[in-house]
Amino acid sequence: MLSRRSPSSRVEPQSKTVGERRMKCVSCREEYGAHDAGTCKECYEEASETEEELKQEIDDLKAKVAFLRFDNHHHKPSFTDVVLVASDDSSTSVPVSVPAHKAVLMSRSPVFKAMLETEMEGSRSGTIKISGMSYDALRAFVNYLYTAEAGLDEQTAYDIFVLAEKYQVKHLKAYCEKFLVSKLNWDNSVRSYAFAQQHNAKLVLDAALSMITDDMVKLTKREEYVELVEKDPRLVVKIYEAYLAKQFNTAAHMDSSSKSVG
């Protein structure tokens, strides 16, 4: 935590203001009052924000290391002993397989662990079919299980999020969700909102709803909106509920502010 320095240690007294001892901030050299401690308020807040960012990076790294740690009880050094087969129902191409190690799958995913321990879904034969998924998405998913790294684009992030949710790979799910939030814009907001509702992606949902409800007039003119009305009107109702709640909160805040001024 940022240490608070005493005025006598690294600050310079100023005598411009009579009756109050003035100091210079050791960071930005701006003046501040003697009751502060070592830095001005702005520099102190900036340093605190930097500290929080560093803590978050450290926590992310710790989570990644923990994710990559093998469970030695299940780990058996060997060549690949299981094959994952991608089967995209919308494609006419022949399914493509991705080789892997059972030990890795079991240590990363509780779903794979249960599946392989009970020899479910063809795992006895050494083949696990992953339906409704492209080869590229499956390969990226398996690569993350080994390296905790994933080269994402928007579509791949959607697909891998679905796999991470299905196989309960929490760290990967959070990784994809943060990526999708960072790529959110007006053009993909409706699609992101519908996806988030279907797959319980709360960060994406909140961010998409906030963006959508900022301009409802513009929303109703979009082709994606028309499609959503036809396919799932329930989601459209939720958008309007969020919009009305936002309008109510804004009005209540303005009313409270006007009363306090009066």
C-alpha positions, -999 to +999 in steps of 0.1 A: +000+000+000+012+035-008+030+049+023+020+083+036+050+104+041+053+130+069+057+167+058+092+169+072+107+140+052+105+147+014+084+178+009+093+215+007+076+241+029+062+271+011+054+305+027+030+319+001-002+315+023-002+333+056-016+311+084-013+278+065+019+259+058+020+250+021+040+221+007+051+209-028+040+174-039+071+152-044+054+137-075+039+166-095+055+195-076+021+212-071+013+228-038-010+212-012-020+218+024+001+207+054-028+185+066-022+162+036+006+136+037+035+136+012+015+140-020-014+160-033-048+144-035-047+138-073-013+120-071-024+100-041-055+088-059-036+080-091-010+060-072-039+041-054-055+033-088-021+020-101-017-001-070-051-017-076-043-024-112-010-041-101-029-062-075-054-073-102-026-083-126-009-103-098-042-120-089-047-129-126-012-144-128-018-164-096-051-177-111-033-187-143-005-205-124-031-223-103-050-232-135-019-247-151-009-268-120-014-305-126-032-328-102-004-353-097-028-380-085-043-381-120-013-372-142+002-401-161+031-393-184+022-406-218+015-397-254-020-385-264-046-410-253-079-393-262-093-376-293-118-347-293-138-346-325-154-313-337-187-316-353-203-284-366-239-292-376-239-263-400-209-276-419-209-304-446-172-310-441-158-342-425-153-338-387-117-330-377-102-344-345-079-328-319-056-351-299-052-346-262-042-362-229-068-375-205-047-363-176-048-327-189-085-327-196-093-342-162-071-316-144-086-287-162-123-295-163-145-312-137-169-322-165-141-340-184-130-356-152-164-370-144-168-381-180-135-399-183-137-415-148-170-430-156-161-437-193-191-418-206-199-406-242-175-428-260-146-419-238-139-457-234-130-458-271-108-428-267-130-405-287-152-376-274-175-359-299-180-321-294-211-313-314-221-279-328-185-266-327-160-257-353-125-273-355-108-239-350-128-232-318-121-267-304-084-265-312-082-230-295-101-244-265-078-274-261-047-252-266-059-230-237-062-261-215-025-267-221-011-231-221-037-208-206-033-187-237-058-180-265-056-159-296-092-146-298-113-128-323-150-120-317-165-152-331-139-175-315-145-158-282-182-166-284-175-202-293-149-208-267-171-192-241-197-218-248-172-246-245-158-231-212-193-229-198-202-264-209-170-280-194-168-256-164-134-241-172-141-209-151-108-191-158-113-194-196-149-183-193-139-152-175-111-146-200-135-147-230-161-126-212-136-098-206-125-100-242-161-097-255-167-066-232-136-050-246-148-055-282-184-043-275-197-016-298-230-004-312-228-027-342-225-059-321-244-048-290-277-066-299-259-098-308-238-096-276-269-089-255-287-120-270-257-142-265-252-130-229-288-137-220-285-172-234-252-181-217-254-161-185-225-138-193-233-110-168-205-087-176-214-087-213-251-084-205-247-053-184-224-036-208-245-044-238-277-033-221-262+000-210-251+007-246-284-003-262-306+017-238-286+048-244-303+052-279-336+033-281-347+052-312-317+041-331-321+006-319-356+001-333-343+009-368-317-019-368-322-052-386-309-071-356-336-056-335-363-067-360-349-102-360-348-103-322-385-093-321-394-122-343-371-148-327-373-140-290-396-111-281-390-120-244-355-104-248-370-073-263-393-069-233-362-072-210-345-044-230-375-021-225-377-030-188-340-020-184-346+012-204-376+022-182-356+015-150-328+036-163-351+065-171-367+062-137-333+062-119-322+092-139-354+112-131-351+103-095-315+115-093-324+148-111-353+153-087-330+147-057-304+170-070-329+198-076-343+195-041-308+196-025-300+228-045-333+244-035 
